[in-house]
Amino acid sequence: MKNFCVFGNPIEHSISPKLHNSAFKAFRIEANYTKVLLENADELKKTFLKLNLSGANITVPHKEAAFEICDEIFDIAGKIEAVNTIVQKNGKLFGFNTDAPGFLKAIKEFGKIKSALILGAGGTAKAIAFILHENNINTEILNRSKERIEFFKKKGIAAFSWNDYEPKQYDLIVNTTSAGLKDESLPAPKELLDRLLKTAKFGFDVIYTKETPFLQLCKENLLTCKDGADMLLYQAVLAFNLFFDNKYDEEKIAEAMKKSLLN
Ligand SMILES: NC(=O)c1ccc[n+]([C@@H]2O[C@H](COP(=O)([O-])OP(=O)(O)OC[C@H]3O[C@@H](n4cnc5c(N)ncnc54)[C@H](OP(=O)(O)O)[C@@H]3O)[C@@H](O)[C@H]2O)c1
């Protein structure tokens, strides 16, 4: 029996066990996936080894700590210095980030995108900005405050705070802030969003538990829109496949995981 889990704080809300256990069942894999509340990031490696895990997912606020404990880092995880998937092989920990490619799969149905503006500059903004940049999409960051934008500037991605920004035209606008998650606030001043959304084509919000005021405003401006549900699903699909050497068909994993959401 192989053991897997998701680490986070808080963790109660996580649907990752539901998604992964459903896929284990569909492929008749003898494995179990649980959720683990981790309060102290310094305990991540010790806990991972103590639980004898074959792999794990890591969610807020431990993705940077997960990056630190891995023996080897792959793909975009190195650029954004955040790991959401760890695979253990022969005692070695291999780190990946599937939030970024998960987002890319989620926006595939939008078709060709040449430019994007990302609202927010936290961990999710990093994942999305770097994968878009790597895919030759002209990407800029707009954040409420100045502190977090330096990381992007240093890595060659244009980044602005509300105070030093002049609106431009973008194909895609993405909300990666938690504005609207537990309240009815917008991720940027309304007048600014009104100007941006008038000329944009696509709107995406990483929040998946409700229709946020940002998505409502995108709809009022007749943009084609999506919430974060598919991003969440695809990051899990890609993580599952990394746990098993990419030997399963992604569409079949997605199908099994989607079924679990209907129960
Ligand atoms: N769908 C998915 O699969 C998926 C995956 C990952 C994360 N998420 C969601 O993404 C969201 C962000 O996560 P994160 O880890 O990136 O967060 P984070 O690292 O804490 O970053 C939060 C960012 O949002 C900004 N912000 C927060 N509240 C704001 C407000 N009221 N108005 C304007 N800006 C605000 C912050 O600006 P300052 O710098 O000015 O403080 C910061 O740039 C969460 O809701 C999480 O659940 C979804």
PDBQT file of the ligand as one rigid body, heavy atoms in Angstrom, charges set to zero:
ROOT
HETATM    1  N1  LIG A 301      -7.625  27.078  -8.569  1.00  0.00    +0.000 N 
HETATM    2  C1  LIG A 301      -6.495  26.608  -8.089  1.00  0.00    +0.000 C 
HETATM    3  O1  LIG A 301      -6.070  25.493  -8.431  1.00  0.00    +0.000 OA
HETATM    4  C2  LIG A 301      -5.663  27.442  -7.143  1.00  0.00    +0.000 A 
HETATM    5  C3  LIG A 301      -4.309  27.092  -6.951  1.00  0.00    +0.000 A 
HETATM    6  C4  LIG A 301      -3.556  27.867  -6.067  1.00  0.00    +0.000 A 
HETATM    7  C5  LIG A 301      -4.146  28.947  -5.376  1.00  0.00    +0.000 A 
HETATM    8  N2  LIG A 301      -5.465  29.242  -5.588  1.00  0.00    +0.000 N 
HETATM    9  C6  LIG A 301      -6.088  30.416  -4.885  1.00  0.00    +0.000 C 
HETATM   10  O2  LIG A 301      -5.319  31.566  -5.208  1.00  0.00    +0.000 OA
HETATM   11  C7  LIG A 301      -5.497  32.568  -4.222  1.00  0.00    +0.000 C 
HETATM   12  C8  LIG A 301      -4.166  33.240  -3.909  1.00  0.00    +0.000 C 
HETATM   13  O3  LIG A 301      -3.261  32.325  -3.361  1.00  0.00    +0.000 OA
HETATM   14  P1  LIG A 301      -1.713  32.723  -3.149  1.00  0.00    +0.000 P 
HETATM   15  O4  LIG A 301      -1.069  31.565  -2.477  1.00  0.00    +0.000 OA
HETATM   16  O5  LIG A 301      -1.111  33.218  -4.406  1.00  0.00    +0.000 OA
HETATM   17  O6  LIG A 301      -1.844  33.923  -2.105  1.00  0.00    +0.000 OA
HETATM   18  P2  LIG A 301      -0.732  34.864  -1.536  1.00  0.00    +0.000 P 
HETATM   19  O7  LIG A 301       0.622  34.308  -1.845  1.00  0.00    +0.000 OA
HETATM   20  O8  LIG A 301      -1.095  35.133  -0.137  1.00  0.00    +0.000 OA
HETATM   21  O9  LIG A 301      -0.898  36.234  -2.427  1.00  0.00    +0.000 OA
HETATM   22  C9  LIG A 301      -1.949  37.063  -2.270  1.00  0.00    +0.000 C 
HETATM   23  C10 LIG A 301      -1.833  38.258  -3.270  1.00  0.00    +0.000 C 
HETATM   24  O10 LIG A 301      -3.115  38.825  -3.350  1.00  0.00    +0.000 OA
HETATM   25  C11 LIG A 301      -3.057  40.219  -3.044  1.00  0.00    +0.000 C 
HETATM   26  N3  LIG A 301      -4.282  40.532  -2.310  1.00  0.00    +0.000 N 
HETATM   27  C12 LIG A 301      -4.790  39.892  -1.221  1.00  0.00    +0.000 A 
HETATM   28  N4  LIG A 301      -5.976  40.449  -0.867  1.00  0.00    +0.000 NA
HETATM   29  C13 LIG A 301      -6.210  41.461  -1.745  1.00  0.00    +0.000 A 
HETATM   30  C14 LIG A 301      -7.258  42.409  -1.897  1.00  0.00    +0.000 A 
HETATM   31  N5  LIG A 301      -8.316  42.430  -1.067  1.00  0.00    +0.000 N 
HETATM   32  N6  LIG A 301      -7.180  43.290  -2.915  1.00  0.00    +0.000 NA
HETATM   33  C15 LIG A 301      -6.128  43.282  -3.753  1.00  0.00    +0.000 A 
HETATM   34  N7  LIG A 301      -5.086  42.433  -3.657  1.00  0.00    +0.000 NA
HETATM   35  C16 LIG A 301      -5.136  41.525  -2.660  1.00  0.00    +0.000 A 
HETATM   36  C17 LIG A 301      -1.790  40.426  -2.243  1.00  0.00    +0.000 C 
HETATM   37  O11 LIG A 301      -1.357  41.754  -2.415  1.00  0.00    +0.000 OA
HETATM   38  P3  LIG A 301      -0.299  42.469  -1.414  1.00  0.00    +0.000 P 
HETATM   39  O12 LIG A 301       1.072  42.051  -1.890  1.00  0.00    +0.000 OA
HETATM   40  O13 LIG A 301      -0.538  43.924  -1.612  1.00  0.00    +0.000 OA
HETATM   41  O14 LIG A 301      -0.601  42.008  -0.031  1.00  0.00    +0.000 OA
HETATM   42  C18 LIG A 301      -0.873  39.368  -2.888  1.00  0.00    +0.000 C 
HETATM   43  O15 LIG A 301      -0.250  39.867  -4.029  1.00  0.00    +0.000 OA
HETATM   44  C19 LIG A 301      -6.156  31.866  -3.029  1.00  0.00    +0.000 C 
HETATM   45  O16 LIG A 301      -7.526  32.259  -3.024  1.00  0.00    +0.000 OA
HETATM   46  C20 LIG A 301      -6.019  30.377  -3.368  1.00  0.00    +0.000 C 
HETATM   47  O17 LIG A 301      -7.074  29.607  -2.823  1.00  0.00    +0.000 OA
HETATM   48  C21 LIG A 301      -6.229  28.523  -6.468  1.00  0.00    +0.000 A 
ENDROOT
TORSDOF 0
